[in-house]
């Protein structure tokens, strides 16, 4: 029953926010420093590259479109803290309405952190290095 409820809530969330748009916003707010700290946590918890760690979040979008009252549950407090940080940095969201009046609405959203494999990490680091070099060339 809990899995069905979670799937329904995720579906509703995807309808309201748009899965790709929200996923893209979350990915952009995830920095390299955060990725490295999560890799350290994952190793402490014996996760391997390719494993996924799910953080369940609950939050409210208020009448102004701000995300407030963020809560998170996961296997480690630092993962919860990272999920809360990511959600708190998102821009204003679409406002729920009832009878034409803006209302606060609660949402739940699972955030899945995927542990990088070594080969994926090498590719990412090479790509970031190329982007830094390109940015330096355009400045000069």
C-alpha atoms as one frame of an Amber mdcrd trajectory, in Angstrom:
protein
   0.000   0.000   0.000   2.824   2.412   0.856   4.495   1.745  -2.514   1.236
   2.445  -4.365   0.775   5.672  -2.400   4.340   6.746  -3.162   3.885   6.033
  -6.867   0.638   8.014  -6.908   2.248  10.954  -5.100   5.248  10.850  -7.435
   2.876  10.835 -10.428   0.984  13.832  -9.026   4.246  15.646  -8.351   5.378
  14.961 -11.912   2.109  16.363 -13.238   2.426  19.543 -11.184   6.126  20.250
 -11.620   6.984  18.340 -14.782   9.430  15.514 -14.209  12.109  16.694 -16.611
  12.045  20.309 -15.469  12.277  19.430 -11.781  14.910  16.774 -12.390  16.968
  19.264 -14.387  16.695  21.919 -11.659  17.782  19.419  -9.005  20.720  18.191
 -11.098  21.936  21.763 -11.726  21.914  22.553  -8.009  24.079  19.521  -7.245
  27.709  20.708  -7.136  30.978  18.819  -7.416  31.761  19.456  -3.743  28.447
  17.865  -2.763  29.079  14.929  -5.076  32.445  14.261  -3.443  31.010  14.414
   0.078  28.214  12.040  -0.922  30.804   9.650  -2.380  32.534   9.605   1.001
  29.236   8.886   2.779  28.415   6.150   0.270  31.760   4.454   0.884  31.194
   4.609   4.656  27.814   2.926   4.115  29.386   0.291   1.798  27.641   1.451
  -1.371  29.406   0.849  -4.686  29.448   2.697  -7.985  26.102   2.412  -9.715
  24.156   1.951  -6.450  21.308   4.315  -5.743  20.389   5.925  -2.428  16.844
   7.203  -2.115  15.915  10.173   0.037  12.198  10.685   0.565  11.263  14.331
   0.922   8.084  16.063   2.031   7.585  19.778   1.493   4.959  22.452   1.057
   4.612  24.919  -1.789   3.019  27.959  -0.167   0.659  30.530  -1.692   3.618
  32.492  -3.050   5.225  29.470  -4.778   8.037  29.122  -2.230   9.116  25.691
  -1.014   8.810  25.574   2.795   8.601  23.033   5.629  11.041  20.609   3.984
  11.543  17.242   5.658  13.690  14.318   4.497  14.265  10.674   5.436  17.212
   8.542   4.385  19.923   6.179   5.603  22.264   8.999   6.660  21.639  12.503
   8.075  24.041  14.123   5.583  22.005  12.716   2.681  18.890  14.210   4.252
  20.671  17.531   4.680  21.766  17.526   1.022  18.228  16.788  -0.203  16.877
  19.629   1.956  19.571  21.982   0.616  18.731  21.092  -2.992  14.991  21.633
  -2.520  15.498  24.897  -0.642  17.510  26.329  -3.561  14.865  25.612  -6.201
  13.106  28.608  -7.760   9.445  29.398  -7.188   7.074  26.603  -8.131   3.593
  26.626  -9.682   0.953  27.556  -7.114  -1.927  25.206  -6.299  -5.379  26.757
  -6.552  -8.730  25.842  -5.082 -11.814  27.636  -6.358  -9.527  30.168  -8.021
  -7.716  30.999  -4.774  -4.001  30.241  -4.206  -3.445  27.635  -1.471  -0.522
  25.862   0.159  -0.043  22.305  -1.072   2.055  19.480   0.366   4.122  17.296
  -1.948   6.373  14.308  -1.571   9.290  13.708  -3.862  11.858  10.925  -3.785
  15.341  12.151  -4.662  17.682   9.415  -5.822  21.421   9.913  -5.529  23.304
   7.557  -7.823  26.831   6.660  -6.793  29.228   7.248  -9.671  31.210   4.373
 -11.070  34.936   5.030 -11.427  34.667   5.219 -15.217  31.762   7.699 -15.000
  33.728   9.793 -12.531  36.734   9.900 -14.873  34.496  10.969 -17.785  32.866
  13.678 -15.652  36.219  15.020 -14.459  37.576  15.133 -18.028  34.453  16.949
 -19.209  34.708  19.471 -16.356  38.384  20.052 -17.177  37.536  20.699 -20.849
  34.807  23.150 -19.798  37.221  25.007 -17.490  39.822  25.220 -20.277  37.176
  26.467 -22.724  36.021  29.117 -20.223  39.619  30.301 -19.746  40.137  30.584
 -23.505  36.973  32.655 -23.925  38.067  35.023 -21.120  41.399  35.685 -22.819
